[in-house]
Amino acid sequence: MSAGTLRSGARAAADAVDRGALVDDLRWLVRTPSVTGDEALLQVRLADRLEALGLRVEIFHPDPAAIRDDPAWPGEEVPRTALPVVLGRAGRGGGPRLILSGHVDVVPPGEPSTWTVDPWGGEVRDGRLYGRGACDMKGGVSAILAAVRALAATGTLDALAGELIVALVPSEEDGGQGTLAAIRAGATGDLCVIPEPSGLDIVVAHAGAITFRLTVPGRAAHASTRREGVSALDNLGDLVRALEADETRRNGEETDPLMTRIGLPYPTIVGTVSGGAWASTVMDQVVAEGRYGVRLGQSPDAAEAELRGCVDDACAAHPFLRDHPASVEITGARFATASVPADHALPDGLASVAARVTGLRPSLIGVPYGADMRLFVNEGATPCVIFGPGDVRRAHAADEFVPLDDVEACARVLAAWVATALG
């Protein structure tokens, strides 16, 4: 498709994206730490910014206890007493409702010595902005702000034939209860785009994940008579090998091309291990925590049953664990899966606009991780895709960065998409 086939209003909105203001926004976003569980300061600043751009803004604080009682509660990994949600609105009812949504929480920066830049500095090098959350997903949030600013600058924001909602949420990194709270507050609509990092491709399907705690017993003995004991660490190793075989089987059974082309759409990992009470004592217990993939179309409960079945079978075949089985506890986040048909009006229309703005039509892809997309689709009955700047391989990593050209391109596409759908 040629670049000249956009409607004039959409073209004007795309061209009105202010790169300088976009970079400034992204820099202060990164410079305002918002580790999961501590997002309140950034949310206040974002509410002020959206209001200055012309949106009607509400910042509200749903009771986390009430969200935990919701049947669709997606879990949490960080204790919290506040859940600040920001909703900005423009336009009017009676027409289509579009949602641009982004999460503001980031993971901790980790070991400082692994960074070559200040994680909270927002430094720009060679067209990239560095810092914790730059890719996941403050680049996407700044693209939303830039798109809204462009829509306001061209007068489109005041003449929408429908409604635009900007939903900025906490707590995505540990499950998504911020988005669930936003949905329960009315942030649902006809179409939704989340500018999470996707390399400017369009995610139409994503896997899910559950987190687990595996408590593995052994039998203590003095180191000098270790053969009288049974090492819980060795037993954990046997269970890890069983989980590896289970991972191979589960991924080998997938047939959907969106997922098979990923290679390993449903990974299993053990991320933490703790155990032992004394250096000269055979370990009598090890506790391991990890992540177990949820297959496309599968519920977290069904994935849990597969995990428990794998551990139970491995214990039953083990000379020690058959009489002293390991226990499995599901902890933390519970990411379900979601998909939107590739021929749905949302990915097709967004891809067409992107092609006209950038000259390149995005691919429609599946990804192996969970996201807030599934809450809009499954709980909000709102078709949703992911389309955003940056490479997810940079997310959560030291020296995290996002290319500024990607952020600008995303903003231009979002502005044109809103203007096309509601112009």
C-alpha positions, -999 to +999 in steps of 0.1 A: +000+000+000+013+034-008+019+060+019-005+084+002-037+064+007-044+075+043-073+098+049-061+134+053-070+136+090-051+104+097-021+116+077-021+149+095-023+131+129+007+108+120+027+138+108+020+158+139+038+135+162+065+156+180+097+135+184+113+160+208+083+159+232+082+121+228+118+118+239+113+142+268+083+121+279+102+088+277+131+103+296+110+115+326+091+082+325+123+062+329+136+087+355+106+082+377+111+047+392+080+026+393+089-009+404+059-031+407+041-023+439+053+014+439+037+031+410+017+059+427+041+088+420+043+080+383+005+076+380+000+111+395+024+125+370+007+107+341-027+118+352-015+154+351+001+149+317-031+134+302-052+162+316-028+187+300-033+170+267-070+175+268-084+142+282-109+139+310-089+121+336-098+099+366-072+084+389-088+059+413-076+034+439-096+002+440-092-018+471-066-046+464-086-069+487-117-065+466-097-073+434-083-104+451-118-116+457-126-113+420-131-147+404-107-137+376-080-124+400-047-130+381-025-134+412+003-112+425+039-115+434+044-082+453+023-074+484+005-041+479-019-018+497-026+004+467-035-002+431-036+033+413-053+032+380-054+061+355-082+065+329-082+093+304-112+098+281-118+118+249-147+120+225-183+109+232-205+079+235-227+066+207-198+056+185-170+030+186-148+030+217-111+025+213-087+017+241-049+024+242-035+007+273-001+004+289+014-007+321+036+016+341+053-008+365+087-022+358+108-050+373+137-041+396+170-032+379+189-061+395+227-060+401+240-025+394+274-038+383+257-055+353+247-021+339+269+003+319+244+032+323+223+045+352+191+023+352+171+054+361+190+079+339+171+078+306+204+082+287+203+085+249+230+068+229+230+062+191+193+066+188+184+044+217+171+055+251+184+033+280+169+026+314+148+002+333+114+000+317+125+018+285+115-012+265+090-028+288+070-007+284+076+030+290+085+033+253+049+022+246+035+046+272+054+075+257+040+065+222+005+067+236+012+102+250+027+113+217-003+099+197-027+117+220-007+149+217-007+147+179-045+140+179-050+171+200-027+193+179-046+185+147-080+190+164-089+154+159-093+148+197-121+173+199-140+158+169-139+120+175-169+101+162-168+079+192-147+076+224-110+070+231-099+057+265-063+057+276-059+032+304-026+033+323-023+005+348+000-009+376+008-045+384+012-060+350+045-076+357+031-097+385-002-108+370-023-079+357-046-070+385-043-033+375-059-041+341-085-062+358-094-033+380-096-010+350-119-034+332-142-036+362-143+002+362-156+002+326-124+002+305-139-020+278-147-012+242-147-023+206-110-025+200-078-022+221-041-019+214-014-024+240+020-010+228+041-036+246+074-044+228+067-064+196+092-051+172+063-032+155+047-065+145+012-073+157+007-100+183-026-118+177-019-148+201+001-152+233+008-181+256+004-179+293+023-190+324+018-200+361+044-197+388+050-226+412+068-236+443+082-272+445+091-285+480+114-316+476+122-337+506+154-357+514+169-374+545+195-356+566+228-372+575+263-362+586+286-354+557+310-381+568+282-407+563+264-391+534+254-425+520+231-428+550+212-397+538+193-388+507+201-354+492+170-333+485+191-315+459+197-347+440+160-354+442+153-319+428+176-327+399+156-358+391+124-338+391+139-311+369+148-337+343+112-349+344+100-313+339+124-310+309+109-341+293+075-328+300+084-295+283+096-313+252+064-333+250+041-303+255+059-282+229+060-311+205+023-315+206+016-279+195+003-275+159-007-239+156+018-222+132+017-190+152+032-209+181+053-236+165+074-210+146+085-196+180+104-229+186+097-231+224+064-215+230+058-230+264+090-230+284+094-244+319+122-230+342+133-232+378+143-197+387+152-199+424+165-227+446+170-226+484+177-253+509+201-268+534+208-258+570+244-267+575+274-272+552+282-306+567+247-320+565+230-338+536+201-316+525+168-328+539+147-302+519+150-280+489+125-254+478+125-244+441+103-218+424+097-216+387+075-209+358+054-233+338+039-224+304+002-223+297-006-236+262-026-215+238-063-221+245-055-238+278-066-225+312-042-219+340-061-246+360-055-271+332-018-262+330-016-267+368-031-302+364-004-310+338+023-298+361+010-317+391+006-348+369+043-346+358+056-342+394+033-370+407+044-394+380+081-386+386+077-391+423+059-424+418+088-437+398+115-425+422+130-448+449+127-422+476+101-398+465+074-424+459+072-427+497+081-391+504+065-371+475+074-336+466+046-310+470+035-284+444+021-250+453+009-225+427+021-190+437+021-156+422+009-147+387-016-167+367-013-156+331-040-171+308-037-172+271-055-152+244-059-148+207-077-128+181-084-142+146-058-131+121-086-119+098-103-098+125-109-062+117-085-051+145-052-067+133-062-062+097-071-025+101-041-018+123-017-035+099-031-015+070-027+018+088+009+008+098+017-001+062+005+033+050+023+052+077+057+033+077+057+017+043+060-018+059+031-041+067+036-057+101+036-095+105+009-111+126+027-132+153+023-153+184+045-149+215+055-172+243+047-150+273+016-137+291+002-102+288-027-079+298-041-086+263-058-117+277-077-098+303-092-074+277-101-104+255-113-129+282-127-106+309-135-074+290-149-089+259-127-064+240-107-076+210-071-067+217-037-069+201-001-060+210+017-035+188+047-017+202+083-005+200+113-024+210+125-060+212+112-081+241+146-097+244+158-063+259+130-064+285+141-071+321+177-071+310+207-050+320+212-020+298+175-022+287+168+001+258+143+010+231+151+025+197+136+060+195+128+055+158+105+026+168+088+047+195+081+075+170+069+050+144+045+034+169+032+068+180+025+078+144+007+046+137-014+048+168-024+084+160-033+075+124-052+044+136-074+064+161-080+091+135-090+065+109-113+046+132-129+076+149-123+104+124 
